[in-house]
Amino acid sequence: MTMGDASAAYIRLVQHLIEKCLLFNMNQEECVETLSRHANIKPVITTVVWQELEKENKGFFEAYSREMGNRRSRAQEAEAEHIILQMINASDC
């Protein structure tokens, strides 16, 4: 295997791992941290591969970002509602 083949294989591995991160609804920052911690992949490598995937799949990543924003908003709303209910219940005592 030549150096170029090894580099291409490594990039494909990183791409595959990023795709797995997407399945777990991770954003870029979470994916970079996860791959650094658990797969020992340098953050700069994950970032560059992520950016190239974004360029090649612009529509997908725009939709993914919107959906992630919506999910996070719903989660934040649910968390706020939970905190408010706890405060109400605590004041009833």
Backbone as XML, in Angstrom:
<?xml version="1.0"?>
<chain id="A" units="angstrom">
  <residue number="1" name="MET">
    <atom name="N" x="0.860" y="-1.178" z="0.000"/>
    <atom name="CA" x="0.000" y="0.000" z="0.000"/>
    <atom name="C" x="0.899" y="1.232" z="0.000"/>
  </residue>
  <residue number="2" name="THR">
    <atom name="N" x="0.621" y="2.145" z="-0.900"/>
    <atom name="CA" x="1.420" y="3.365" z="-0.985"/>
    <atom name="C" x="0.935" y="4.380" z="0.033"/>
  </residue>
  <residue number="3" name="MET">
    <atom name="N" x="1.722" y="5.417" z="0.207"/>
    <atom name="CA" x="1.370" y="6.486" z="1.146"/>
    <atom name="C" x="0.031" y="7.120" z="0.758"/>
  </residue>
  <residue number="4" name="GLY">
    <atom name="N" x="-0.178" y="7.336" z="-0.541"/>
    <atom name="CA" x="-1.426" y="7.922" z="-1.022"/>
    <atom name="C" x="-2.618" y="7.031" z="-0.732"/>
  </residue>
  <residue number="5" name="ASP">
    <atom name="N" x="-2.446" y="5.718" z="-0.902"/>
    <atom name="CA" x="-3.522" y="4.770" z="-0.608"/>
    <atom name="C" x="-3.862" y="4.782" z="0.878"/>
  </residue>
  <residue number="6" name="ALA">
    <atom name="N" x="-2.837" y="4.834" z="1.704"/>
    <atom name="CA" x="-3.051" y="4.858" z="3.156"/>
    <atom name="C" x="-3.770" y="6.141" z="3.566"/>
  </residue>
  <residue number="7" name="SER">
    <atom name="N" x="-3.391" y="7.270" z="2.975"/>
    <atom name="CA" x="-4.037" y="8.545" z="3.293"/>
    <atom name="C" x="-5.499" y="8.530" z="2.868"/>
  </residue>
  <residue number="8" name="ALA">
    <atom name="N" x="-5.769" y="8.012" z="1.682"/>
    <atom name="CA" x="-7.142" y="7.939" z="1.186"/>
    <atom name="C" x="-7.984" y="7.028" z="2.083"/>
  </residue>
  <residue number="9" name="ALA">
    <atom name="N" x="-7.401" y="5.924" z="2.509"/>
    <atom name="CA" x="-8.124" y="4.998" z="3.385"/>
    <atom name="C" x="-8.421" y="5.661" z="4.733"/>
  </residue>
  <residue number="10" name="TYR">
    <atom name="N" x="-7.476" y="6.427" z="5.243"/>
    <atom name="CA" x="-7.666" y="7.118" z="6.519"/>
    <atom name="C" x="-8.778" y="8.160" z="6.400"/>
  </residue>
  <residue number="11" name="ILE">
    <atom name="N" x="-8.778" y="8.901" z="5.301"/>
    <atom name="CA" x="-9.817" y="9.912" z="5.085"/>
    <atom name="C" x="-11.180" y="9.245" z="4.968"/>
  </residue>
  <residue number="12" name="ARG">
    <atom name="N" x="-11.255" y="8.105" z="4.269"/>
    <atom name="CA" x="-12.527" y="7.371" z="4.172"/>
    <atom name="C" x="-12.983" y="6.903" z="5.547"/>
  </residue>
  <residue number="13" name="LEU">
    <atom name="N" x="-12.048" y="6.477" z="6.391"/>
    <atom name="CA" x="-12.384" y="6.063" z="7.753"/>
    <atom name="C" x="-12.970" y="7.236" z="8.527"/>
  </residue>
  <residue number="14" name="VAL">
    <atom name="N" x="-12.318" y="8.386" z="8.449"/>
    <atom name="CA" x="-12.812" y="9.571" z="9.155"/>
    <atom name="C" x="-14.199" y="9.952" z="8.630"/>
  </residue>
  <residue number="15" name="GLN">
    <atom name="N" x="-14.376" y="9.889" z="7.314"/>
    <atom name="CA" x="-15.682" y="10.190" z="6.727"/>
    <atom name="C" x="-16.739" y="9.229" z="7.269"/>
  </residue>
  <residue number="16" name="HIS">
    <atom name="N" x="-16.417" y="7.957" z="7.322"/>
    <atom name="CA" x="-17.348" y="6.958" z="7.840"/>
    <atom name="C" x="-17.709" y="7.254" z="9.301"/>
  </residue>
  <residue number="17" name="LEU">
    <atom name="N" x="-16.733" y="7.629" z="10.103"/>
    <atom name="CA" x="-16.984" y="7.938" z="11.508"/>
    <atom name="C" x="-17.825" y="9.205" z="11.654"/>
  </residue>
  <residue number="18" name="ILE">
    <atom name="N" x="-17.595" y="10.181" z="10.792"/>
    <atom name="CA" x="-18.424" y="11.395" z="10.814"/>
    <atom name="C" x="-19.870" y="11.028" z="10.483"/>
  </residue>
  <residue number="19" name="GLU">
    <atom name="N" x="-20.057" y="10.159" z="9.509"/>
    <atom name="CA" x="-21.409" y="9.721" z="9.159"/>
    <atom name="C" x="-22.085" y="9.051" z="10.345"/>
  </residue>
  <residue number="20" name="LYS">
    <atom name="N" x="-21.332" y="8.287" z="11.122"/>
    <atom name="CA" x="-21.880" y="7.673" z="12.339"/>
    <atom name="C" x="-22.270" y="8.751" z="13.349"/>
  </residue>
  <residue number="21" name="CYS">
    <atom name="N" x="-21.442" y="9.778" z="13.472"/>
    <atom name="CA" x="-21.769" y="10.892" z="14.371"/>
    <atom name="C" x="-23.080" y="11.552" z="13.950"/>
  </residue>
  <residue number="22" name="LEU">
    <atom name="N" x="-23.264" y="11.714" z="12.655"/>
    <atom name="CA" x="-24.496" y="12.323" z="12.152"/>
    <atom name="C" x="-25.708" y="11.472" z="12.528"/>
  </residue>
  <residue number="23" name="LEU">
    <atom name="N" x="-25.548" y="10.157" z="12.495"/>
    <atom name="CA" x="-26.645" y="9.270" z="12.886"/>
    <atom name="C" x="-27.027" y="9.456" z="14.355"/>
  </residue>
  <residue number="24" name="PHE">
    <atom name="N" x="-26.060" y="9.896" z="15.153"/>
    <atom name="CA" x="-26.314" y="10.158" z="16.572"/>
    <atom name="C" x="-26.648" y="11.630" z="16.826"/>
  </residue>
  <residue number="25" name="ASN">
    <atom name="N" x="-26.969" y="12.346" z="15.740"/>
    <atom name="CA" x="-27.405" y="13.753" z="15.820"/>
    <atom name="C" x="-26.380" y="14.675" z="16.462"/>
  </residue>
  <residue number="26" name="MET">
    <atom name="N" x="-25.108" y="14.425" z="16.207"/>
    <atom name="CA" x="-24.051" y="15.283" z="16.739"/>
    <atom name="C" x="-23.804" y="16.452" z="15.803"/>
  </residue>
  <residue number="27" name="ASN">
    <atom name="N" x="-23.427" y="17.588" z="16.380"/>
    <atom name="CA" x="-22.990" y="18.694" z="15.543"/>
    <atom name="C" x="-21.484" y="18.531" z="15.314"/>
  </residue>
  <residue number="28" name="GLN">
    <atom name="N" x="-20.908" y="19.456" z="14.562"/>
    <atom name="CA" x="-19.492" y="19.328" z="14.222"/>
    <atom name="C" x="-18.615" y="19.304" z="15.470"/>
  </residue>
  <residue number="29" name="GLU">
    <atom name="N" x="-18.882" y="20.195" z="16.390"/>
    <atom name="CA" x="-18.064" y="20.278" z="17.609"/>
    <atom name="C" x="-18.124" y="18.969" z="18.402"/>
  </residue>
  <residue number="30" name="GLU">
    <atom name="N" x="-19.315" y="18.428" z="18.560"/>
    <atom name="CA" x="-19.477" y="17.176" z="19.302"/>
    <atom name="C" x="-18.767" y="16.022" z="18.598"/>
  </residue>
  <residue number="31" name="CYS">
    <atom name="N" x="-18.859" y="16.006" z="17.277"/>
    <atom name="CA" x="-18.209" y="14.954" z="16.492"/>
    <atom name="C" x="-16.688" y="15.047" z="16.609"/>
  </residue>
  <residue number="32" name="VAL">
    <atom name="N" x="-16.166" y="16.242" z="16.472"/>
    <atom name="CA" x="-14.715" y="16.443" z="16.579"/>
    <atom name="C" x="-14.220" y="15.962" z="17.941"/>
  </residue>
  <residue number="33" name="GLU">
    <atom name="N" x="-14.930" y="16.340" z="18.995"/>
    <atom name="CA" x="-14.550" y="15.937" z="20.362"/>
    <atom name="C" x="-14.633" y="14.424" z="20.538"/>
  </residue>
  <residue number="34" name="THR">
    <atom name="N" x="-15.702" y="13.833" z="20.036"/>
    <atom name="CA" x="-15.908" y="12.392" z="20.176"/>
    <atom name="C" x="-14.823" y="11.603" z="19.445"/>
  </residue>
  <residue number="35" name="LEU">
    <atom name="N" x="-14.544" y="11.985" z="18.212"/>
    <atom name="CA" x="-13.526" y="11.258" z="17.446"/>
    <atom name="C" x="-12.132" y="11.467" z="18.022"/>
  </residue>
  <residue number="36" name="SER">
    <atom name="N" x="-11.890" y="12.625" z="18.569"/>
    <atom name="CA" x="-10.601" y="12.871" z="19.209"/>
    <atom name="C" x="-10.439" y="11.980" z="20.438"/>
  </residue>
  <residue number="37" name="ARG">
    <atom name="N" x="-11.474" y="11.931" z="21.238"/>
    <atom name="CA" x="-11.423" y="11.189" z="22.494"/>
    <atom name="C" x="-11.452" y="9.671" z="22.282"/>
  </residue>
  <residue number="38" name="HIS">
    <atom name="N" x="-12.325" y="9.199" z="21.418"/>
    <atom name="CA" x="-12.560" y="7.753" z="21.328"/>
    <atom name="C" x="-11.864" y="7.062" z="20.161"/>
  </residue>
  <residue number="39" name="ALA">
    <atom name="N" x="-11.508" y="7.817" z="19.117"/>
    <atom name="CA" x="-10.860" y="7.198" z="17.965"/>
    <atom name="C" x="-9.451" y="7.739" z="17.739"/>
  </residue>
  <residue number="40" name="ASN">
    <atom name="N" x="-9.024" y="8.641" z="18.628"/>
    <atom name="CA" x="-7.687" y="9.220" z="18.557"/>
    <atom name="C" x="-7.411" y="9.884" z="17.198"/>
  </residue>
  <residue number="41" name="ILE">
    <atom name="N" x="-8.437" y="10.572" z="16.680"/>
    <atom name="CA" x="-8.288" y="11.297" z="15.419"/>
    <atom name="C" x="-8.107" y="12.773" z="15.747"/>
  </residue>
  <residue number="42" name="LYS">
    <atom name="N" x="-7.076" y="13.361" z="15.185"/>
    <atom name="CA" x="-6.779" y="14.764" z="15.476"/>
    <atom name="C" x="-7.957" y="15.642" z="15.048"/>
  </residue>
  <residue number="43" name="PRO">
    <atom name="N" x="-8.320" y="16.600" z="15.896"/>
    <atom name="CA" x="-9.449" y="17.480" z="15.582"/>
    <atom name="C" x="-9.333" y="18.177" z="14.226"/>
  </residue>
  <residue number="44" name="VAL">
    <atom name="N" x="-8.134" y="18.556" z="13.831"/>
    <atom name="CA" x="-7.971" y="19.250" z="12.548"/>
    <atom name="C" x="-8.364" y="18.332" z="11.388"/>
  </residue>
  <residue number="45" name="ILE">
    <atom name="N" x="-8.087" y="17.050" z="11.504"/>
    <atom name="CA" x="-8.438" y="16.099" z="10.440"/>
    <atom name="C" x="-9.954" y="15.988" z="10.327"/>
  </residue>
  <residue number="46" name="THR">
    <atom name="N" x="-10.621" y="15.789" z="11.474"/>
    <atom name="CA" x="-12.084" y="15.680" z="11.460"/>
    <atom name="C" x="-12.707" y="16.960" z="10.920"/>
  </residue>
  <residue number="47" name="THR">
    <atom name="N" x="-12.190" y="18.093" z="11.329"/>
    <atom name="CA" x="-12.732" y="19.377" z="10.881"/>
    <atom name="C" x="-12.608" y="19.534" z="9.372"/>
  </residue>
  <residue number="48" name="VAL">
    <atom name="N" x="-11.460" y="19.211" z="8.817"/>
    <atom name="CA" x="-11.247" y="19.357" z="7.372"/>
    <atom name="C" x="-12.156" y="18.400" z="6.600"/>
  </residue>
  <residue number="49" name="VAL">
    <atom name="N" x="-12.250" y="17.150" z="7.055"/>
    <atom name="CA" x="-13.112" y="16.192" z="6.360"/>
    <atom name="C" x="-14.567" y="16.637" z="6.464"/>
  </residue>
  <residue number="50" name="TRP">
    <atom name="N" x="-14.995" y="17.103" z="7.647"/>
    <atom name="CA" x="-16.366" y="17.604" z="7.823"/>
    <atom name="C" x="-16.641" y="18.750" z="6.836"/>
  </residue>
  <residue number="51" name="GLN">
    <atom name="N" x="-15.710" y="19.692" z="6.756"/>
    <atom name="CA" x="-15.891" y="20.842" z="5.860"/>
    <atom name="C" x="-15.994" y="20.414" z="4.402"/>
  </residue>
  <residue number="52" name="GLU">
    <atom name="N" x="-15.208" y="19.438" z="4.016"/>
    <atom name="CA" x="-15.285" y="18.938" z="2.638"/>
    <atom name="C" x="-16.619" y="18.236" z="2.391"/>
  </residue>
  <residue number="53" name="LEU">
    <atom name="N" x="-17.089" y="17.493" z="3.371"/>
    <atom name="CA" x="-18.407" y="16.860" z="3.239"/>
    <atom name="C" x="-19.498" y="17.915" z="3.101"/>
  </residue>
  <residue number="54" name="GLU">
    <atom name="N" x="-19.374" y="18.993" z="3.862"/>
    <atom name="CA" x="-20.342" y="20.098" z="3.760"/>
    <atom name="C" x="-20.342" y="20.703" z="2.360"/>
  </residue>
  <residue number="55" name="LYS">
    <atom name="N" x="-19.163" y="20.877" z="1.782"/>
    <atom name="CA" x="-19.069" y="21.437" z="0.429"/>
    <atom name="C" x="-19.731" y="20.521" z="-0.591"/>
  </residue>
  <residue number="56" name="GLU">
    <atom name="N" x="-19.483" y="19.226" z="-0.452"/>
    <atom name="CA" x="-19.993" y="18.250" z="-1.416"/>
    <atom name="C" x="-21.479" y="17.968" z="-1.232"/>
  </residue>
  <residue number="57" name="ASN">
    <atom name="N" x="-22.004" y="18.207" z="-0.031"/>
    <atom name="CA" x="-23.392" y="17.865" z="0.300"/>
    <atom name="C" x="-24.095" y="19.043" z="0.957"/>
  </residue>
  <residue number="58" name="LYS">
    <atom name="N" x="-24.004" y="20.189" z="0.303"/>
    <atom name="CA" x="-24.489" y="21.440" z="0.889"/>
    <atom name="C" x="-25.952" y="21.343" z="1.330"/>
  </residue>
  <residue number="59" name="GLY">
    <atom name="N" x="-26.817" y="20.830" z="0.478"/>
    <atom name="CA" x="-28.241" y="20.736" z="0.798"/>
    <atom name="C" x="-28.508" y="19.869" z="2.015"/>
  </residue>
  <residue number="60" name="PHE">
    <atom name="N" x="-27.809" y="18.739" z="2.084"/>
    <atom name="CA" x="-27.982" y="17.844" z="3.232"/>
    <atom name="C" x="-27.606" y="18.554" z="4.525"/>
  </residue>
  <residue number="61" name="PHE">
    <atom name="N" x="-26.443" y="19.196" z="4.542"/>
    <atom name="CA" x="-25.977" y="19.816" z="5.782"/>
    <atom name="C" x="-26.828" y="21.021" z="6.177"/>
  </residue>
  <residue number="62" name="GLU">
    <atom name="N" x="-27.373" y="21.739" z="5.199"/>
    <atom name="CA" x="-28.285" y="22.837" z="5.536"/>
    <atom name="C" x="-29.532" y="22.294" z="6.219"/>
  </residue>
  <residue number="63" name="ALA">
    <atom name="N" x="-30.096" y="21.220" z="5.656"/>
    <atom name="CA" x="-31.286" y="20.605" z="6.254"/>
    <atom name="C" x="-30.950" y="20.004" z="7.614"/>
  </residue>
  <residue number="64" name="TYR">
    <atom name="N" x="-29.788" y="19.371" z="7.734"/>
    <atom name="CA" x="-29.356" y="18.761" z="8.993"/>
    <atom name="C" x="-29.207" y="19.832" z="10.075"/>
  </residue>
  <residue number="65" name="SER">
    <atom name="N" x="-28.589" y="20.941" z="9.717"/>
    <atom name="CA" x="-28.407" y="22.032" z="10.683"/>
    <atom name="C" x="-29.740" y="22.597" z="11.144"/>
  </residue>
  <residue number="66" name="ARG">
    <atom name="N" x="-30.667" y="22.774" z="10.209"/>
    <atom name="CA" x="-32.007" y="23.260" z="10.580"/>
    <atom name="C" x="-32.691" y="22.282" z="11.528"/>
  </residue>
  <residue number="67" name="GLU">
    <atom name="N" x="-32.649" y="20.999" z="11.194"/>
    <atom name="CA" x="-33.297" y="19.985" z="12.032"/>
    <atom name="C" x="-32.644" y="19.933" z="13.412"/>
  </residue>
  <residue number="68" name="MET">
    <atom name="N" x="-31.327" y="20.031" z="13.462"/>
    <atom name="CA" x="-30.638" y="20.012" z="14.755"/>
    <atom name="C" x="-31.029" y="21.232" z="15.577"/>
  </residue>
  <residue number="69" name="GLY">
    <atom name="N" x="-31.156" y="22.374" z="14.924"/>
    <atom name="CA" x="-31.590" y="23.586" z="15.619"/>
    <atom name="C" x="-32.986" y="23.416" z="16.179"/>
  </residue>
  <residue number="70" name="ASN">
    <atom name="N" x="-33.877" y="22.824" z="15.390"/>
    <atom name="CA" x="-35.245" y="22.573" z="15.860"/>
    <atom name="C" x="-35.265" y="21.604" z="17.028"/>
  </residue>
  <residue number="71" name="ARG">
    <atom name="N" x="-34.475" y="20.545" z="16.939"/>
    <atom name="CA" x="-34.436" y="19.558" z="18.028"/>
    <atom name="C" x="-33.901" y="20.177" z="19.309"/>
  </residue>
  <residue number="72" name="ARG">
    <atom name="N" x="-32.858" y="20.971" z="19.163"/>
    <atom name="CA" x="-32.277" y="21.602" z="20.352"/>
    <atom name="C" x="-33.265" y="22.596" z="20.955"/>
  </residue>
  <residue number="73" name="SER">
    <atom name="N" x="-33.984" y="23.317" z="20.106"/>
    <atom name="CA" x="-34.985" y="24.266" z="20.608"/>
    <atom name="C" x="-36.079" y="23.536" z="21.371"/>
  </residue>
  <residue number="74" name="ARG">
    <atom name="N" x="-36.552" y="22.430" z="20.812"/>
    <atom name="CA" x="-37.591" y="21.649" z="21.492"/>
    <atom name="C" x="-37.062" y="21.090" z="22.811"/>
  </residue>
  <residue number="75" name="ALA">
    <atom name="N" x="-35.823" y="20.634" z="22.809"/>
    <atom name="CA" x="-35.236" y="20.100" z="24.037"/>
    <atom name="C" x="-35.094" y="21.199" z="25.082"/>
  </residue>
  <residue number="76" name="GLN">
    <atom name="N" x="-34.688" y="22.392" z="24.654"/>
    <atom name="CA" x="-34.542" y="23.517" z="25.581"/>
    <atom name="C" x="-35.895" y="23.925" z="26.138"/>
  </residue>
  <residue number="77" name="GLU">
    <atom name="N" x="-36.925" y="23.910" z="25.286"/>
    <atom name="CA" x="-38.273" y="24.240" z="25.750"/>
    <atom name="C" x="-38.750" y="23.225" z="26.784"/>
  </residue>
  <residue number="78" name="ALA">
    <atom name="N" x="-38.508" y="21.957" z="26.512"/>
    <atom name="CA" x="-38.920" y="20.905" z="27.437"/>
    <atom name="C" x="-38.174" y="21.037" z="28.764"/>
  </residue>
  <residue number="79" name="GLU">
    <atom name="N" x="-36.889" y="21.355" z="28.692"/>
    <atom name="CA" x="-36.100" y="21.530" z="29.911"/>
    <atom name="C" x="-36.605" y="22.727" z="30.711"/>
  </residue>
  <residue number="80" name="ALA">
    <atom name="N" x="-36.907" y="23.822" z="30.034"/>
    <atom name="CA" x="-37.422" y="25.013" z="30.709"/>
    <atom name="C" x="-38.767" y="24.705" z="31.365"/>
  </residue>
  <residue number="81" name="GLU">
    <atom name="N" x="-39.626" y="23.987" z="30.648"/>
    <atom name="CA" x="-40.920" y="23.619" z="31.208"/>
    <atom name="C" x="-40.742" y="22.754" z="32.450"/>
  </residue>
  <residue number="82" name="HIS">
    <atom name="N" x="-39.807" y="21.824" z="32.412"/>
    <atom name="CA" x="-39.524" y="20.952" z="33.556"/>
    <atom name="C" x="-39.055" y="21.779" z="34.759"/>
  </residue>
  <residue number="83" name="ILE">
    <atom name="N" x="-38.176" y="22.725" z="34.535"/>
    <atom name="CA" x="-37.660" y="23.571" z="35.617"/>
    <atom name="C" x="-38.786" y="24.422" z="36.210"/>
  </residue>
  <residue number="84" name="ILE">
    <atom name="N" x="-39.622" y="24.970" z="35.330"/>
    <atom name="CA" x="-40.740" y="25.784" z="35.826"/>
    <atom name="C" x="-41.690" y="24.947" z="36.685"/>
  </residue>
  <residue number="85" name="LEU">
    <atom name="N" x="-41.975" y="23.714" z="36.216"/>
    <atom name="CA" x="-42.857" y="22.840" z="37.014"/>
    <atom name="C" x="-42.231" y="22.496" z="38.346"/>
  </residue>
  <residue number="86" name="GLN">
    <atom name="N" x="-40.927" y="22.290" z="38.373"/>
    <atom name="CA" x="-40.237" y="22.020" z="39.653"/>
    <atom name="C" x="-40.358" y="23.219" z="40.587"/>
  </residue>
  <residue number="87" name="MET">
    <atom name="N" x="-40.197" y="24.422" z="40.024"/>
    <atom name="CA" x="-40.302" y="25.629" z="40.834"/>
    <atom name="C" x="-41.718" y="25.791" z="41.386"/>
  </residue>
  <residue number="88" name="ILE">
    <atom name="N" x="-42.714" y="25.508" z="40.556"/>
    <atom name="CA" x="-44.123" y="25.606" z="40.993"/>
    <atom name="C" x="-44.389" y="24.599" z="42.093"/>
  </residue>
  <residue number="89" name="ASN">
    <atom name="N" x="-43.928" y="23.375" z="41.887"/>
    <atom name="CA" x="-44.138" y="22.328" z="42.893"/>
    <atom name="C" x="-43.426" y="22.651" z="44.200"/>
  </residue>
  <residue number="90" name="ALA">
    <atom name="N" x="-42.251" y="23.233" z="44.106"/>
    <atom name="CA" x="-41.494" y="23.583" z="45.293"/>
    <atom name="C" x="-42.196" y="24.714" z="46.058"/>
  </residue>
  <residue number="91" name="SER">
    <atom name="N" x="-42.826" y="25.630" z="45.355"/>
    <atom name="CA" x="-43.493" y="26.752" z="46.031"/>
    <atom name="C" x="-44.820" y="26.329" z="46.659"/>
  </residue>
  <residue number="92" name="ASP">
    <atom name="N" x="-45.378" y="25.183" z="46.220"/>
    <atom name="CA" x="-46.630" y="24.671" z="46.790"/>
    <atom name="C" x="-46.414" y="24.061" z="48.163"/>
  </residue>
  <residue number="93" name="CYS">
    <atom name="N" x="-45.195" y="23.745" z="48.487"/>
    <atom name="CA" x="-44.924" y="23.061" z="49.770"/>
    <atom name="C" x="-45.017" y="23.974" z="50.951"/>
  </residue>
</chain>
